[in-house]
């Protein structure tokens, strides 16, 4: 592991970056340690320290994703992220198949109320 996100597996970071790069309107951002995407202050995808990609989806899309890909909700730092699905590794490797779900996540983020900026 190396670079800005030295705490995540390089192979998973490369796959996550490839997914984000496949959508021209989405820009990869980075916290102090982990990469993510956000819109109007609302995070809608993330890569966890363990190398799991989470996508934030609306209820119907989330339920369909969980059933179709036989996966679970995202758990990070011991907390179940109720609006996020954990993308299975087999799907993360298939950018073309995963991209429509990233688009659904981005569309869901557009429906969320913008977060107020914190003043320093």
Phi and psi in radians as a Rosetta constraint file:
Dihedral C 1 N 2 CA 2 C 2 CIRCULARHARMONIC -2.694 0.35
Dihedral N 2 CA 2 C 2 N 3 CIRCULARHARMONIC 3.060 0.35
Dihedral C 2 N 3 CA 3 C 3 CIRCULARHARMONIC 1.402 0.35
Dihedral N 3 CA 3 C 3 N 4 CIRCULARHARMONIC -2.874 0.35
Dihedral C 3 N 4 CA 4 C 4 CIRCULARHARMONIC -1.011 0.35
Dihedral N 4 CA 4 C 4 N 5 CIRCULARHARMONIC -0.633 0.35
Dihedral C 4 N 5 CA 5 C 5 CIRCULARHARMONIC -1.897 0.35
Dihedral N 5 CA 5 C 5 N 6 CIRCULARHARMONIC 0.955 0.35
Dihedral C 5 N 6 CA 6 C 6 CIRCULARHARMONIC -1.091 0.35
Dihedral N 6 CA 6 C 6 N 7 CIRCULARHARMONIC -0.154 0.35
Dihedral C 6 N 7 CA 7 C 7 CIRCULARHARMONIC -1.679 0.35
Dihedral N 7 CA 7 C 7 N 8 CIRCULARHARMONIC 0.088 0.35
Dihedral C 7 N 8 CA 8 C 8 CIRCULARHARMONIC -2.091 0.35
Dihedral N 8 CA 8 C 8 N 9 CIRCULARHARMONIC 2.643 0.35
Dihedral C 8 N 9 CA 9 C 9 CIRCULARHARMONIC -1.070 0.35
Dihedral N 9 CA 9 C 9 N 10 CIRCULARHARMONIC 2.311 0.35
Dihedral C 9 N 10 CA 10 C 10 CIRCULARHARMONIC -0.993 0.35
Dihedral N 10 CA 10 C 10 N 11 CIRCULARHARMONIC -0.710 0.35
Dihedral C 10 N 11 CA 11 C 11 CIRCULARHARMONIC -1.139 0.35
Dihedral N 11 CA 11 C 11 N 12 CIRCULARHARMONIC -0.685 0.35
Dihedral C 11 N 12 CA 12 C 12 CIRCULARHARMONIC -1.232 0.35
Dihedral N 12 CA 12 C 12 N 13 CIRCULARHARMONIC -0.661 0.35
Dihedral C 12 N 13 CA 13 C 13 CIRCULARHARMONIC -1.098 0.35
Dihedral N 13 CA 13 C 13 N 14 CIRCULARHARMONIC -0.742 0.35
Dihedral C 13 N 14 CA 14 C 14 CIRCULARHARMONIC -1.094 0.35
Dihedral N 14 CA 14 C 14 N 15 CIRCULARHARMONIC -0.727 0.35
Dihedral C 14 N 15 CA 15 C 15 CIRCULARHARMONIC -1.180 0.35
Dihedral N 15 CA 15 C 15 N 16 CIRCULARHARMONIC -0.691 0.35
Dihedral C 15 N 16 CA 16 C 16 CIRCULARHARMONIC -1.141 0.35
Dihedral N 16 CA 16 C 16 N 17 CIRCULARHARMONIC -0.780 0.35
Dihedral C 16 N 17 CA 17 C 17 CIRCULARHARMONIC -1.070 0.35
Dihedral N 17 CA 17 C 17 N 18 CIRCULARHARMONIC -0.713 0.35
Dihedral C 17 N 18 CA 18 C 18 CIRCULARHARMONIC -1.069 0.35
Dihedral N 18 CA 18 C 18 N 19 CIRCULARHARMONIC -0.730 0.35
Dihedral C 18 N 19 CA 19 C 19 CIRCULARHARMONIC -1.088 0.35
Dihedral N 19 CA 19 C 19 N 20 CIRCULARHARMONIC -0.861 0.35
Dihedral C 19 N 20 CA 20 C 20 CIRCULARHARMONIC -1.128 0.35
Dihedral N 20 CA 20 C 20 N 21 CIRCULARHARMONIC -0.715 0.35
Dihedral C 20 N 21 CA 21 C 21 CIRCULARHARMONIC -1.117 0.35
Dihedral N 21 CA 21 C 21 N 22 CIRCULARHARMONIC -0.380 0.35
Dihedral C 21 N 22 CA 22 C 22 CIRCULARHARMONIC -1.313 0.35
Dihedral N 22 CA 22 C 22 N 23 CIRCULARHARMONIC -0.185 0.35
Dihedral C 22 N 23 CA 23 C 23 CIRCULARHARMONIC -2.018 0.35
Dihedral N 23 CA 23 C 23 N 24 CIRCULARHARMONIC 1.939 0.35
Dihedral C 23 N 24 CA 24 C 24 CIRCULARHARMONIC -1.126 0.35
Dihedral N 24 CA 24 C 24 N 25 CIRCULARHARMONIC -0.376 0.35
Dihedral C 24 N 25 CA 25 C 25 CIRCULARHARMONIC -1.573 0.35
Dihedral N 25 CA 25 C 25 N 26 CIRCULARHARMONIC -0.166 0.35
Dihedral C 25 N 26 CA 26 C 26 CIRCULARHARMONIC -1.831 0.35
Dihedral N 26 CA 26 C 26 N 27 CIRCULARHARMONIC 2.354 0.35
Dihedral C 26 N 27 CA 27 C 27 CIRCULARHARMONIC -2.049 0.35
Dihedral N 27 CA 27 C 27 N 28 CIRCULARHARMONIC 2.333 0.35
Dihedral C 27 N 28 CA 28 C 28 CIRCULARHARMONIC -1.269 0.35
Dihedral N 28 CA 28 C 28 N 29 CIRCULARHARMONIC 2.309 0.35
Dihedral C 28 N 29 CA 29 C 29 CIRCULARHARMONIC -2.051 0.35
Dihedral N 29 CA 29 C 29 N 30 CIRCULARHARMONIC 2.970 0.35
Dihedral C 29 N 30 CA 30 C 30 CIRCULARHARMONIC -2.516 0.35
Dihedral N 30 CA 30 C 30 N 31 CIRCULARHARMONIC 2.331 0.35
Dihedral C 30 N 31 CA 31 C 31 CIRCULARHARMONIC -1.427 0.35
Dihedral N 31 CA 31 C 31 N 32 CIRCULARHARMONIC -2.867 0.35
Dihedral C 31 N 32 CA 32 C 32 CIRCULARHARMONIC -1.079 0.35
Dihedral N 32 CA 32 C 32 N 33 CIRCULARHARMONIC -0.552 0.35
Dihedral C 32 N 33 CA 33 C 33 CIRCULARHARMONIC -2.298 0.35
Dihedral N 33 CA 33 C 33 N 34 CIRCULARHARMONIC -0.404 0.35
Dihedral C 33 N 34 CA 34 C 34 CIRCULARHARMONIC -2.244 0.35
Dihedral N 34 CA 34 C 34 N 35 CIRCULARHARMONIC 2.485 0.35
Dihedral C 34 N 35 CA 35 C 35 CIRCULARHARMONIC -1.426 0.35
Dihedral N 35 CA 35 C 35 N 36 CIRCULARHARMONIC 2.658 0.35
Dihedral C 35 N 36 CA 36 C 36 CIRCULARHARMONIC -2.798 0.35
Dihedral N 36 CA 36 C 36 N 37 CIRCULARHARMONIC 3.042 0.35
Dihedral C 36 N 37 CA 37 C 37 CIRCULARHARMONIC -2.176 0.35
Dihedral N 37 CA 37 C 37 N 38 CIRCULARHARMONIC 2.609 0.35
Dihedral C 37 N 38 CA 38 C 38 CIRCULARHARMONIC -2.626 0.35
Dihedral N 38 CA 38 C 38 N 39 CIRCULARHARMONIC 2.801 0.35
Dihedral C 38 N 39 CA 39 C 39 CIRCULARHARMONIC -2.443 0.35
Dihedral N 39 CA 39 C 39 N 40 CIRCULARHARMONIC 2.187 0.35
Dihedral C 39 N 40 CA 40 C 40 CIRCULARHARMONIC 0.934 0.35
Dihedral N 40 CA 40 C 40 N 41 CIRCULARHARMONIC 0.632 0.35
Dihedral C 40 N 41 CA 41 C 41 CIRCULARHARMONIC 1.457 0.35
Dihedral N 41 CA 41 C 41 N 42 CIRCULARHARMONIC 0.022 0.35
Dihedral C 41 N 42 CA 42 C 42 CIRCULARHARMONIC -1.854 0.35
Dihedral N 42 CA 42 C 42 N 43 CIRCULARHARMONIC 2.026 0.35
Dihedral C 42 N 43 CA 43 C 43 CIRCULARHARMONIC -1.217 0.35
Dihedral N 43 CA 43 C 43 N 44 CIRCULARHARMONIC 2.417 0.35
Dihedral C 43 N 44 CA 44 C 44 CIRCULARHARMONIC -2.260 0.35
Dihedral N 44 CA 44 C 44 N 45 CIRCULARHARMONIC -0.115 0.35
Dihedral C 44 N 45 CA 45 C 45 CIRCULARHARMONIC -2.650 0.35
Dihedral N 45 CA 45 C 45 N 46 CIRCULARHARMONIC 2.714 0.35
Dihedral C 45 N 46 CA 46 C 46 CIRCULARHARMONIC -2.737 0.35
Dihedral N 46 CA 46 C 46 N 47 CIRCULARHARMONIC 2.773 0.35
Dihedral C 46 N 47 CA 47 C 47 CIRCULARHARMONIC -2.052 0.35
Dihedral N 47 CA 47 C 47 N 48 CIRCULARHARMONIC 2.108 0.35
Dihedral C 47 N 48 CA 48 C 48 CIRCULARHARMONIC -1.415 0.35
Dihedral N 48 CA 48 C 48 N 49 CIRCULARHARMONIC 2.919 0.35
Dihedral C 48 N 49 CA 49 C 49 CIRCULARHARMONIC -1.015 0.35
Dihedral N 49 CA 49 C 49 N 50 CIRCULARHARMONIC -0.584 0.35
Dihedral C 49 N 50 CA 50 C 50 CIRCULARHARMONIC -1.340 0.35
Dihedral N 50 CA 50 C 50 N 51 CIRCULARHARMONIC -0.148 0.35
Dihedral C 50 N 51 CA 51 C 51 CIRCULARHARMONIC 1.609 0.35
Dihedral N 51 CA 51 C 51 N 52 CIRCULARHARMONIC 0.326 0.35
Dihedral C 51 N 52 CA 52 C 52 CIRCULARHARMONIC -1.701 0.35
Dihedral N 52 CA 52 C 52 N 53 CIRCULARHARMONIC 2.306 0.35
Dihedral C 52 N 53 CA 53 C 53 CIRCULARHARMONIC -1.568 0.35
Dihedral N 53 CA 53 C 53 N 54 CIRCULARHARMONIC 2.332 0.35
Dihedral C 53 N 54 CA 54 C 54 CIRCULARHARMONIC -2.019 0.35
Dihedral N 54 CA 54 C 54 N 55 CIRCULARHARMONIC 2.372 0.35
Dihedral C 54 N 55 CA 55 C 55 CIRCULARHARMONIC -2.035 0.35
Dihedral N 55 CA 55 C 55 N 56 CIRCULARHARMONIC 2.327 0.35
Dihedral C 55 N 56 CA 56 C 56 CIRCULARHARMONIC -1.555 0.35
Dihedral N 56 CA 56 C 56 N 57 CIRCULARHARMONIC 2.152 0.35
Dihedral C 56 N 57 CA 57 C 57 CIRCULARHARMONIC -2.303 0.35
Dihedral N 57 CA 57 C 57 N 58 CIRCULARHARMONIC 2.688 0.35
Dihedral C 57 N 58 CA 58 C 58 CIRCULARHARMONIC -1.147 0.35
Dihedral N 58 CA 58 C 58 N 59 CIRCULARHARMONIC 2.886 0.35
Dihedral C 58 N 59 CA 59 C 59 CIRCULARHARMONIC -0.951 0.35
Dihedral N 59 CA 59 C 59 N 60 CIRCULARHARMONIC -0.922 0.35
Dihedral C 59 N 60 CA 60 C 60 CIRCULARHARMONIC -1.100 0.35
Dihedral N 60 CA 60 C 60 N 61 CIRCULARHARMONIC -0.777 0.35
Dihedral C 60 N 61 CA 61 C 61 CIRCULARHARMONIC -1.154 0.35
Dihedral N 61 CA 61 C 61 N 62 CIRCULARHARMONIC -0.667 0.35
Dihedral C 61 N 62 CA 62 C 62 CIRCULARHARMONIC -1.112 0.35
Dihedral N 62 CA 62 C 62 N 63 CIRCULARHARMONIC -0.825 0.35
Dihedral C 62 N 63 CA 63 C 63 CIRCULARHARMONIC -1.094 0.35
Dihedral N 63 CA 63 C 63 N 64 CIRCULARHARMONIC -0.717 0.35
Dihedral C 63 N 64 CA 64 C 64 CIRCULARHARMONIC -1.127 0.35
Dihedral N 64 CA 64 C 64 N 65 CIRCULARHARMONIC -0.737 0.35
Dihedral C 64 N 65 CA 65 C 65 CIRCULARHARMONIC -1.083 0.35
Dihedral N 65 CA 65 C 65 N 66 CIRCULARHARMONIC -0.842 0.35
Dihedral C 65 N 66 CA 66 C 66 CIRCULARHARMONIC -1.025 0.35
Dihedral N 66 CA 66 C 66 N 67 CIRCULARHARMONIC -0.700 0.35
Dihedral C 66 N 67 CA 67 C 67 CIRCULARHARMONIC -1.282 0.35
Dihedral N 67 CA 67 C 67 N 68 CIRCULARHARMONIC -0.835 0.35
Dihedral C 67 N 68 CA 68 C 68 CIRCULARHARMONIC -1.091 0.35
Dihedral N 68 CA 68 C 68 N 69 CIRCULARHARMONIC -0.718 0.35
Dihedral C 68 N 69 CA 69 C 69 CIRCULARHARMONIC -1.815 0.35
Dihedral N 69 CA 69 C 69 N 70 CIRCULARHARMONIC 0.126 0.35
Dihedral C 69 N 70 CA 70 C 70 CIRCULARHARMONIC 0.810 0.35
Dihedral N 70 CA 70 C 70 N 71 CIRCULARHARMONIC 1.046 0.35
Dihedral C 70 N 71 CA 71 C 71 CIRCULARHARMONIC -2.294 0.35
Dihedral N 71 CA 71 C 71 N 72 CIRCULARHARMONIC -2.989 0.35
Dihedral C 71 N 72 CA 72 C 72 CIRCULARHARMONIC -2.117 0.35
Dihedral N 72 CA 72 C 72 N 73 CIRCULARHARMONIC 3.007 0.35
Dihedral C 72 N 73 CA 73 C 73 CIRCULARHARMONIC -1.214 0.35
Dihedral N 73 CA 73 C 73 N 74 CIRCULARHARMONIC 2.685 0.35
Dihedral C 73 N 74 CA 74 C 74 CIRCULARHARMONIC -1.254 0.35
Dihedral N 74 CA 74 C 74 N 75 CIRCULARHARMONIC 2.362 0.35
Dihedral C 74 N 75 CA 75 C 75 CIRCULARHARMONIC -2.090 0.35
Dihedral N 75 CA 75 C 75 N 76 CIRCULARHARMONIC 2.162 0.35
Dihedral C 75 N 76 CA 76 C 76 CIRCULARHARMONIC -2.406 0.35
Dihedral N 76 CA 76 C 76 N 77 CIRCULARHARMONIC 2.386 0.35
Dihedral C 76 N 77 CA 77 C 77 CIRCULARHARMONIC 0.895 0.35
Dihedral N 77 CA 77 C 77 N 78 CIRCULARHARMONIC 0.653 0.35
Dihedral C 77 N 78 CA 78 C 78 CIRCULARHARMONIC 1.343 0.35
Dihedral N 78 CA 78 C 78 N 79 CIRCULARHARMONIC 0.110 0.35
Dihedral C 78 N 79 CA 79 C 79 CIRCULARHARMONIC -2.000 0.35
Dihedral N 79 CA 79 C 79 N 80 CIRCULARHARMONIC 2.317 0.35
Dihedral C 79 N 80 CA 80 C 80 CIRCULARHARMONIC -1.347 0.35
Dihedral N 80 CA 80 C 80 N 81 CIRCULARHARMONIC 2.136 0.35
Dihedral C 80 N 81 CA 81 C 81 CIRCULARHARMONIC -1.554 0.35
Dihedral N 81 CA 81 C 81 N 82 CIRCULARHARMONIC 1.700 0.35
Dihedral C 81 N 82 CA 82 C 82 CIRCULARHARMONIC -1.068 0.35
Dihedral N 82 CA 82 C 82 N 83 CIRCULARHARMONIC -0.443 0.35
Dihedral C 82 N 83 CA 83 C 83 CIRCULARHARMONIC -1.727 0.35
Dihedral N 83 CA 83 C 83 N 84 CIRCULARHARMONIC 0.009 0.35
Dihedral C 83 N 84 CA 84 C 84 CIRCULARHARMONIC -1.951 0.35
Dihedral N 84 CA 84 C 84 N 85 CIRCULARHARMONIC 2.404 0.35
Dihedral C 84 N 85 CA 85 C 85 CIRCULARHARMONIC -1.729 0.35
Dihedral N 85 CA 85 C 85 N 86 CIRCULARHARMONIC 2.581 0.35
Dihedral C 85 N 86 CA 86 C 86 CIRCULARHARMONIC -1.585 0.35
Dihedral N 86 CA 86 C 86 N 87 CIRCULARHARMONIC 2.032 0.35
Dihedral C 86 N 87 CA 87 C 87 CIRCULARHARMONIC -1.278 0.35
Dihedral N 87 CA 87 C 87 N 88 CIRCULARHARMONIC 2.143 0.35
Dihedral C 87 N 88 CA 88 C 88 CIRCULARHARMONIC -1.110 0.35
Dihedral N 88 CA 88 C 88 N 89 CIRCULARHARMONIC 2.559 0.35
Dihedral C 88 N 89 CA 89 C 89 CIRCULARHARMONIC -0.963 0.35
Dihedral N 89 CA 89 C 89 N 90 CIRCULARHARMONIC -0.684 0.35
Dihedral C 89 N 90 CA 90 C 90 CIRCULARHARMONIC -1.068 0.35
Dihedral N 90 CA 90 C 90 N 91 CIRCULARHARMONIC -0.576 0.35
Dihedral C 90 N 91 CA 91 C 91 CIRCULARHARMONIC -1.417 0.35
Dihedral N 91 CA 91 C 91 N 92 CIRCULARHARMONIC -0.615 0.35
Dihedral C 91 N 92 CA 92 C 92 CIRCULARHARMONIC -1.058 0.35
Dihedral N 92 CA 92 C 92 N 93 CIRCULARHARMONIC -0.576 0.35
Dihedral C 92 N 93 CA 93 C 93 CIRCULARHARMONIC -1.283 0.35
Dihedral N 93 CA 93 C 93 N 94 CIRCULARHARMONIC -0.257 0.35
Dihedral C 93 N 94 CA 94 C 94 CIRCULARHARMONIC -1.888 0.35
Dihedral N 94 CA 94 C 94 N 95 CIRCULARHARMONIC 1.396 0.35
Dihedral C 94 N 95 CA 95 C 95 CIRCULARHARMONIC -0.964 0.35
Dihedral N 95 CA 95 C 95 N 96 CIRCULARHARMONIC -0.773 0.35
Dihedral C 95 N 96 CA 96 C 96 CIRCULARHARMONIC -1.056 0.35
Dihedral N 96 CA 96 C 96 N 97 CIRCULARHARMONIC -0.671 0.35
Dihedral C 96 N 97 CA 97 C 97 CIRCULARHARMONIC -1.355 0.35
Dihedral N 97 CA 97 C 97 N 98 CIRCULARHARMONIC -0.541 0.35
Dihedral C 97 N 98 CA 98 C 98 CIRCULARHARMONIC -1.441 0.35
Dihedral N 98 CA 98 C 98 N 99 CIRCULARHARMONIC -0.479 0.35
Dihedral C 98 N 99 CA 99 C 99 CIRCULARHARMONIC -0.942 0.35
Dihedral N 99 CA 99 C 99 N 100 CIRCULARHARMONIC -0.760 0.35
Dihedral C 99 N 100 CA 100 C 100 CIRCULARHARMONIC -1.035 0.35
Dihedral N 100 CA 100 C 100 N 101 CIRCULARHARMONIC -0.529 0.35
Dihedral C 100 N 101 CA 101 C 101 CIRCULARHARMONIC -1.298 0.35
Dihedral N 101 CA 101 C 101 N 102 CIRCULARHARMONIC -0.608 0.35
Dihedral C 101 N 102 CA 102 C 102 CIRCULARHARMONIC -1.107 0.35
Dihedral N 102 CA 102 C 102 N 103 CIRCULARHARMONIC -0.699 0.35
Dihedral C 102 N 103 CA 103 C 103 CIRCULARHARMONIC -1.096 0.35
Dihedral N 103 CA 103 C 103 N 104 CIRCULARHARMONIC -0.681 0.35
Dihedral C 103 N 104 CA 104 C 104 CIRCULARHARMONIC -1.121 0.35
Dihedral N 104 CA 104 C 104 N 105 CIRCULARHARMONIC -0.682 0.35
Dihedral C 104 N 105 CA 105 C 105 CIRCULARHARMONIC -1.132 0.35
Dihedral N 105 CA 105 C 105 N 106 CIRCULARHARMONIC -0.759 0.35
Dihedral C 105 N 106 CA 106 C 106 CIRCULARHARMONIC -1.099 0.35
Dihedral N 106 CA 106 C 106 N 107 CIRCULARHARMONIC -0.751 0.35
Dihedral C 106 N 107 CA 107 C 107 CIRCULARHARMONIC -1.111 0.35
Dihedral N 107 CA 107 C 107 N 108 CIRCULARHARMONIC -0.671 0.35
Dihedral C 107 N 108 CA 108 C 108 CIRCULARHARMONIC -1.126 0.35
Dihedral N 108 CA 108 C 108 N 109 CIRCULARHARMONIC -0.735 0.35
Dihedral C 108 N 109 CA 109 C 109 CIRCULARHARMONIC -1.046 0.35
Dihedral N 109 CA 109 C 109 N 110 CIRCULARHARMONIC -0.570 0.35
Dihedral C 109 N 110 CA 110 C 110 CIRCULARHARMONIC -1.142 0.35
Dihedral N 110 CA 110 C 110 N 111 CIRCULARHARMONIC -0.404 0.35
Dihedral C 110 N 111 CA 111 C 111 CIRCULARHARMONIC -1.517 0.35
Dihedral N 111 CA 111 C 111 N 112 CIRCULARHARMONIC -0.192 0.35
Dihedral C 111 N 112 CA 112 C 112 CIRCULARHARMONIC -1.451 0.35
Dihedral N 112 CA 112 C 112 N 113 CIRCULARHARMONIC 2.582 0.35
Dihedral C 112 N 113 CA 113 C 113 CIRCULARHARMONIC -1.134 0.35
Dihedral N 113 CA 113 C 113 N 114 CIRCULARHARMONIC 2.291 0.35
Dihedral C 113 N 114 CA 114 C 114 CIRCULARHARMONIC -1.012 0.35
Dihedral N 114 CA 114 C 114 N 115 CIRCULARHARMONIC 2.472 0.35
Dihedral C 114 N 115 CA 115 C 115 CIRCULARHARMONIC -1.440 0.35
Dihedral N 115 CA 115 C 115 N 116 CIRCULARHARMONIC 2.418 0.35
Dihedral C 115 N 116 CA 116 C 116 CIRCULARHARMONIC -1.175 0.35
Dihedral N 116 CA 116 C 116 N 117 CIRCULARHARMONIC 2.433 0.35
Dihedral C 116 N 117 CA 117 C 117 CIRCULARHARMONIC -1.323 0.35
Dihedral N 117 CA 117 C 117 N 118 CIRCULARHARMONIC 2.447 0.35
Dihedral C 117 N 118 CA 118 C 118 CIRCULARHARMONIC -1.479 0.35
Dihedral N 118 CA 118 C 118 N 119 CIRCULARHARMONIC 2.310 0.35
Dihedral C 118 N 119 CA 119 C 119 CIRCULARHARMONIC -1.586 0.35
Dihedral N 119 CA 119 C 119 N 120 CIRCULARHARMONIC 2.500 0.35
